[in-house]
Amino acid sequence: MNLTPHFTLKEMTISQTAVRMGIDNTPNARQITHLTRLCENILEPLRTIVGKPINVSSGFRNPTVNALVGGSSRSQHMKGEAADFTVEGFTVQQLFDLVRTSGLPYDQLILEFDAWVHVSFGPRNRRQALIFFKNTQNRTVSRTA
């Protein structure tokens, strides 16, 4: 099922953790609506900007999958409002800067551990930009970008 021309429900819900653990990670109708809005308002326009496919590593996660991957108990992934991604040929810093300056109506934009970019689209769309990294005690900390 296509959510938009370049994004399918399957790619927005696939989870290696869910597959490995035999967990059904199927979203409900409301979560599918949120995933569609995320794709329409953020991912499709971003694909046009970068001119390349966007590799979504994590989209929707049900609460069980979210807990297993160490996600926040308030994660927008569980609502279908968030995706983690990379784009071949772009550093995550380049992607982060591109989205941040693009005018896209994101809620949160997070450069996570210099490994991927997290973006969410939800009811608030605060345009909050953060950087997550590990400190010297290997604890996750964040700072405003």
Summary of the structure (lengths in Angstrom):
residues: 145
radius of gyration: 14.5
end to end distance: 35.8
largest distance: 44.1
contacts: 441
relative contact order: 0.15
helix: 37%
strand: 25%
